[in-house]
Structures are given as structure tokens and as C-alpha cells.
Amino acid sequence: MTTKKVTVVDYRTSNLLSIVKALQKVGADVQLTRDASDIGKADKLVLPGVGSFGAAMRNINSFGIKQSLIDFGKSGRPLIGICLGMQLLFNVSFELGINDGLGLVPGEVVAFNSTVKVPHMGWNQVEFQKKSRLFDELPDGQYAYFVHSYYVKTDDECVSGKTDYGLRFPSIIERENIFGIQFHPEKSQTFGLKILENFLRV
């Protein structure tokens, strides 16, 4: 039996209210926390985020939860990062300097090149790259809502969805128990809510 109890990490750079409401809409029992012991005991973990990578990691370090997030990611229990939260899962970001991430998924966060307008903002198509538990009952080629100026570079084996914006960048990643979505599911209507609902079933 799958659990619908979800712990959302509050590290003060996140669009928490909208994510919490979206999770509750698809049936989640949501706990908000920035406490390491709560993270350690969680059934499922959501790492949301809006803002800059460096500021997010400084907050995570100041709250003393970096190691608990890493330990959770290595525990086999489901973890999903959303927007900036997805980027934090990786090794390093080059946003406004060089900042180490959580290192749970191999790869780096880099800027879009100067040939496209940044931030990448608005609706864009997500193309599935492989079978994923997040895609249950969803057709390929759905549109999602994006707001970001940086994207992830990682091995294709970790990429389950891509989006074209001057280049084809990973918009959904999956590595064992760890998931990430670059778009905002809470703003992506039926598609985004179904992704969250499927995460509850993992």
C-alpha cells in the first residue's frame, strides 16, 4: 500500500504555499519542516524551490539539514526536487559563482546561452525519453509551465523527460528513488497535478 504522507522541506527560498496546496489537492497529507529529524523520519520528501542556487544552499547549511537531505536521498525512499529543488540534487551550479549541491545525481547546473531569452518563462512541451513511474496514465508531449534561467547537464541515463529551448535540456530526471522536475507542477494544470499524484504512488 502506498503512503500519501509527504514531508516538504521549508528552507526559506520556496514557493511553499502553492506546492503544499497542489499536493493536498491530489490527496497528500503534508508536513512542512526544516528539522533534520523530521527529514530523517519522512516517508516521502519534496524539495521545492524558487530563487538562486547559492542562497538555497546557504539556507540549507544554516538550518543544518544538508546531511539529512543527502542521507534521505541515499535511503531508497522517494525524493522529488521541483524547479530549483531539482537543481539542488546535482553536484555543482555555476549560477552567480560556483556552488556545491547535494551531489545525489551526477551533473551540473549551467546557464542558457545568449541565443535565447532568459529566463525561460511560460508553457513548453515535455517529451518523454523513457518509461517512468511519474508518467503513469499520461500521454507524451504534454505542456508544462517553466520559469528558470539555468538548466541541468547530466547523463542521459538519468533523464526521463526533455524540453526544447534553444537546446534540448532535461526537464524531468529520475535516478532510482530520486526524481526531479524543472517545471512548476502547481502551475501546469492537469499534467502537473498528475505528476505529483504519481509521485505519491511511488
C-alpha positions in Angstrom: 0.0 0.0 0.0 1.4 3.4 -1.0 1.6 6.2 1.6 0.3 9.7 0.9 2.1 11.3 3.8 4.7 13.8 2.3 7.3 16.0 4.0 8.0 19.3 2.3 11.3 20.9 3.1 11.0 24.6 4.1 14.4 26.3 3.6 13.0 29.8 3.1 13.5 30.2 -0.7 10.5 28.2 -1.8 7.0 28.8 -3.2 5.7 26.6 -0.4 2.1 27.6 -0.2 1.3 26.8 -3.9 3.2 23.5 -3.7 1.5 22.4 -0.5 -1.9 23.3 -2.0 -1.2 21.3 -5.1 0.0 18.2 -3.1 -3.1 18.5 -0.9 -5.3 18.7 -4.0 -4.0 15.3 -5.1 -4.6 13.8 -1.7 -1.3 14.2 0.2 -1.1 14.6 3.9 1.6 17.3 4.0 4.1 18.1 6.8 6.3 21.3 6.4 9.7 21.2 8.1 13.2 22.4 8.3 14.1 20.0 11.0 16.7 17.3 10.4 15.0 14.7 12.5 11.7 15.2 10.6 13.5 14.7 7.3 15.1 11.6 8.6 11.8 10.1 9.6 9.9 11.1 6.4 8.1 8.6 4.2 8.4 10.8 1.0 10.3 14.0 0.7 9.6 17.1 -1.5 12.4 19.7 -2.1 10.7 22.7 -3.7 12.5 25.9 -4.6 12.4 29.4 -6.2 15.4 31.7 -6.2 19.1 31.3 -6.6 21.1 28.1 -6.1 23.8 29.7 -3.8 21.2 31.3 -1.5 19.3 28.0 -1.2 22.4 26.0 -0.3 23.4 28.6 2.3 20.0 28.3 3.9 20.2 24.5 3.8 23.6 24.7 5.5 22.5 27.2 8.1 19.5 25.1 9.1 21.8 22.1 9.5 19.8 19.9 7.1 22.3 19.2 4.2 23.4 15.9 5.5 19.9 14.8 6.4 18.8 15.5 2.8 21.8 13.5 1.5 21.1 10.7 3.8 17.4 10.6 2.8 18.4 10.6 -0.9 20.6 7.5 -0.2 17.9 5.8 1.8 15.9 4.4 -1.1 12.8 6.4 0.0 11.1 8.6 -2.7 12.5 12.2 -3.1 11.4 14.7 -5.6 13.0 18.1 -6.3 10.9 20.8 -8.0 12.4 23.6 -10.1 15.4 24.9 -8.1 14.9 21.9 -5.8 15.7 19.7 -8.8 18.9 21.6 -9.5 20.0 21.3 -5.9 20.1 17.5 -6.3 23.2 17.8 -8.5 26.9 18.2 -7.9 27.5 21.8 -8.7 25.9 25.0 -10.0 27.6 27.9 -11.9 24.8 30.3 -11.1 26.4 33.5 -9.7 29.7 31.7 -8.9 30.4 28.1 -8.2 28.3 26.4 -5.5 28.2 22.8 -4.4 24.9 21.0 -4.4 23.7 17.9 -2.7 25.5 15.5 -5.1 22.7 13.0 -5.2 22.6 12.9 -9.0 25.7 13.4 -11.2 25.7 16.6 -13.2 26.0 20.4 -13.2 23.7 23.4 -13.4 24.6 25.9 -16.2 23.2 29.0 -17.9 21.3 29.0 -21.1 23.3 30.5 -23.9 22.8 34.0 -25.2 20.8 32.9 -28.3 17.6 32.5 -26.2 15.7 34.9 -24.0 16.2 34.3 -20.2 14.5 33.4 -18.1 12.8 30.6 -20.0 9.3 31.5 -18.9 6.0 30.1 -20.0 4.5 27.0 -21.5 6.7 24.5 -23.2 6.4 20.8 -24.2 7.8 17.9 -22.3 8.9 14.9 -24.4 9.2 11.6 -22.5 12.5 9.8 -23.0 11.8 6.6 -21.2 9.3 4.8 -19.1 8.8 6.4 -15.7 6.6 5.9 -12.7 5.8 9.6 -12.9 4.2 9.2 -16.3 1.5 6.6 -15.4 -1.7 7.4 -17.3 -0.1 10.4 -19.0 0.4 10.8 -22.8 3.6 12.1 -24.2 4.0 15.7 -25.4 2.2 17.5 -22.6 2.9 21.2 -21.9 4.2 22.5 -18.6 4.9 25.9 -17.1 8.6 26.9 -16.7 10.4 29.8 -15.0 14.2 29.3 -15.0 17.5 30.8 -16.3 19.7 27.7 -15.7 19.4 24.1 -16.7 20.9 20.8 -15.7 23.5 18.9 -17.7 23.6 15.2 -16.8 24.0 11.7 -18.2 21.1 10.7 -20.5 20.5 7.6 -18.3 19.2 10.0 -15.6 16.9 11.9 -18.0 13.3 10.8 -18.4 11.9 14.0 -20.0 13.4 16.7 -22.2 12.3 20.1 -23.4 13.5 22.2 -26.3 14.6 25.8 -25.6 17.5 26.6 -27.9 18.7 23.1 -26.9 17.1 20.0 -25.5 17.6 20.2 -21.8 16.5 17.7 -19.1 13.1 18.8 -17.7 12.4 15.5 -15.8 15.1 13.4 -14.2 15.0 10.0 -12.4 17.7 8.0 -10.7 16.4 5.1 -8.6 14.4 6.7 -5.8 15.3 10.3 -6.8 13.1 12.4 -9.1 13.3 15.9 -10.4 11.1 18.2 -12.4 12.3 21.5 -13.8 8.9 23.0 -14.4 6.3 24.1 -11.8 3.7 21.4 -11.4 1.4 23.6 -9.4 1.2 25.9 -12.4 1.0 23.2 -15.0 -2.7 22.3 -14.7 -3.8 18.7 -15.1 -0.3 17.5 -16.3 1.5 18.9 -13.3 -1.0 17.6 -10.8 -0.9 14.1 -12.3 2.9 14.1 -12.0 2.5 14.9 -8.2 -0.2 12.3 -7.9 2.0 9.7 -9.5 4.8 10.6 -7.1 2.5 9.8 -4.2 2.1 6.3 -5.6 5.9 5.6 -5.9 
